[in-house]
Structures are given as C-alpha cells and as structure tokens.
Amino acid sequence: MIYCFSGTGNSLHAAHTLAGLLRERVIRITDETQPCPAWQGADETFGLVFPVYGWGMPRVVEHFIARLPQAGSDGARYVYAVLTCGDDIGRTDRLLRKALWQRGWRLQAVFSLQMRNTYVCLPGFDIDAPKTVEQKDSQARLRLQHIARCVGARGSSTPGDVVPGAFPWTKSYLLRPLFNRWLTSDRHFHCHAARCTGCGLCKRTCPLHNIALDPQAHTPRWQGRCTHCLGCYHCCPHHAIDYGFFSRHKGQVKIIG
Ligand SMILES: Cc1cc2nc3c(=O)[nH]c(=O)nc-3n(C[C@H](O)[C@H](O)[C@H](O)COP(=O)(O)O)c2cc1C
C-alpha cells in the first residue's frame, strides 16, 4: 500500500508511477484518513510519498504518523518513503525516521525526489523555468525506476538516495520551526475580490477541505486547518489568490491529478 499526501500533484504522480511499477494501490492522506492499514500478509509493504515543506514534513503527514498504531510483533514489515522536493530536503528523512520510530515503526528505505518547485511565498522562491521542469521530469522518471527496483527487492537506501542540500541541520532544526510558526498559517492568504469569479475551484482543490465560500461574494474563506500546500494559490484560473506580499507576481504550476 502506498499512502500519499499531495498538494499540487507532484507526489501523487510519483505515487501512481511507483504503484504502477510495483503493482500497489495508492491511498491519499487527508486529515480524515484512517491510518490503520489492514495488512494483508507478511510481504506487504508500507510506502509513504509526500512533499517536503520547509525542510520537514507537512503537518497533515505528521498527524497521520502520530496516529499510526504502535507496531507490535508485526514490526518487521517493510517501510519506505519517497520525499518529493523542489531542491533539497534538509534532514526531513531523519525527522521522519524519528516520528515513525516513536510509533515503533522502522524506516528501511528513504529517497528524495526532485520535482517541480511549488514554493513561492518568500523572496527568491518561484516556480521553475520550463527547461528546468523538463530536466527534473526526465530525471524523476529514472529515479522512480531506481526506487521501484530497490523497494521491489525490499532493499535499504544508501546515503546517496537523499539530497540534504547545504546546511541541512540549520534548515531542518533551526529554520523549520520558525517557518512552521510564522509562515504556514492560512491567515496570510488573500483573495483579490476584483479578480475572483467565485468558481469555487480553490474549495474543491484544497485536500484538507479547509476552504469555504463566502455565501454572498463566493470568495474563499480559509478555516484554519491549513497544511500550506498552496493548492489554492496554484489552481486559481485568475491568479486571484496571494500568500502575503512576496507571492505577488510569482508563477503558478498546473495542478496534476
Ligand atoms: C510550503 C512549501 C514548502 C516547501 N519547502 C520545500 C523545501 O524545504 N525544500 C524543497 O526542496 N522544496 C520545498 N517545497 C517544494 C515542494 O516540496 C515540491 O514542489 C513538491 O514536489 C510539491 O509536491 P506536491 O505537488 O505533491 O504538493 C515546498 C513547497 C511548499 C508548498
């Protein structure tokens, strides 16, 4: 079974590609997902595929792992994870390993997978140029085949299977808490009423069902359960949604899936 969280579709695409190669099933994680996987046999694998946010795990994934049943005698199952990212993951693999270990689960293999960047909310961060996307896509296809071979053989990953980037400790243990504290609340989302047509696509796209539409104006209202995937920002056909000042005039990615 592959459990997947995805805001804008990269991780979902990776999960479905892996599932095709491994003949597995994909289940999407949301806050309502029951995390009690029904293990069908000793051979069954438990895969997690999700994006890296602020050099750590999205909040919804942290919640999912915290609700996993404590592993008992069946703790020998094969557990692996694929962390999609725009650039690098810092020490997200270690944060994940520790979170799983606290539930008694052992992470046997972890891979980072560079895909289209979706983060646009700080100065210097924007979506990738088309040429970069092309390069990342073709490399990701090869990486997914490598991951499928390793997982198919119930293998372990090597340190080369993750890209921590520069200053990984600083990013994941010093910057990440600040990022989570100040830059992930949905209070900073803003809808430009003059551009919004009230189509409701943002509401339908939000994987956490965190958006309600204003009964009169039909503009989005965020409800405080945001994991900061930016699905609402990217999906808006009129670019009517911003996240603070710095996301203005940035690009949008096409949502996959
Ligand atoms: C809030 C947020 C934070 C992000 N932080 C990182 C990061 O720390 N490192 C990185 O390489 N990419 C980062 N990204 C980019 C995403 O991890 C990457 O584009 C991912 O593949 C998106 O997956 P999805 O389409 O399944 O949501 C971030 C994206 C968002 C929306």
The ligand as a Tripos MOL2 file, in Angstrom:
@<TRIPOS>MOLECULE
LIG
   31    33     1     0     0
SMALL
NO_CHARGES

@<TRIPOS>ATOM
      1 C1          5.0130   25.2920    1.8420 C.3       1 LIG1
      2 C2          6.0320   24.6420    0.9500 C.ar      1 LIG1
      3 C3          7.3190   24.4350    1.4270 C.ar      1 LIG1
      4 C4          8.2800   23.8350    0.6220 C.ar      1 LIG1
      5 N1          9.5160   23.5950    1.1420 N.ar      1 LIG1
      6 C5         10.4340   22.9630    0.3840 C.ar      1 LIG1
      7 C6         11.7150   22.6440    0.9140 C.ar      1 LIG1
      8 O1         12.0060   22.8280    2.0830 O.2       1 LIG1
      9 N2         12.6370   22.0900    0.0940 N.ar      1 LIG1
     10 C7         12.3580   21.8210   -1.2210 C.ar      1 LIG1
     11 O2         13.2230   21.3460   -1.9410 O.2       1 LIG1
     12 N3         11.1320   22.0640   -1.7530 N.ar      1 LIG1
     13 C8         10.1640   22.6240   -0.9770 C.ar      1 LIG1
     14 N4          8.9150   22.8790   -1.4920 N.ar      1 LIG1
     15 C9          8.5930   22.3780   -2.8570 C.3       1 LIG1
     16 C10         7.8100   21.0650   -2.7840 C.3       1 LIG1
     17 O3          8.3460   20.1870   -1.8310 O.3       1 LIG1
     18 C11         7.8060   20.3340   -4.1310 C.3       1 LIG1
     19 O4          7.4820   21.1900   -5.1610 O.3       1 LIG1
     20 C12         6.8780   19.1280   -4.0480 C.3       1 LIG1
     21 O5          7.2140   18.2150   -5.0490 O.3       1 LIG1
     22 C13         5.4120   19.5050   -4.1620 C.3       1 LIG1
     23 O6          4.6530   18.3100   -4.0580 O.3       1 LIG1
     24 P1          3.0950   18.2100   -4.3320 P.3       1 LIG1
     25 O7          2.8580   18.7450   -5.7330 O.co2     1 LIG1
     26 O8          2.8100   16.7530   -4.2280 O.co2     1 LIG1
     27 O9          2.3870   19.0230   -3.3120 O.co2     1 LIG1
     28 C14         7.9390   23.4570   -0.7100 C.ar      1 LIG1
     29 C15         6.6390   23.6790   -1.1930 C.ar      1 LIG1
     30 C16         5.7010   24.2630   -0.3700 C.ar      1 LIG1
     31 C17         4.3020   24.4800   -0.9040 C.3       1 LIG1
@<TRIPOS>BOND
     1     1     2 1
     2     2     3 ar
     3     2    30 ar
     4     3     4 ar
     5     4     5 ar
     6     4    28 ar
     7     5     6 ar
     8     6     7 ar
     9     6    13 1
    10     7     8 2
    11     7     9 ar
    12     9    10 ar
    13    10    11 2
    14    10    12 ar
    15    12    13 ar
    16    13    14 ar
    17    14    15 1
    18    14    28 ar
    19    15    16 1
    20    16    17 1
    21    16    18 1
    22    18    19 1
    23    18    20 1
    24    20    21 1
    25    20    22 1
    26    22    23 1
    27    23    24 1
    28    24    25 2
    29    24    26 1
    30    24    27 1
    31    28    29 ar
    32    29    30 ar
    33    30    31 1
@<TRIPOS>SUBSTRUCTURE
     1 LIG1         1 GROUP 0 **** ****
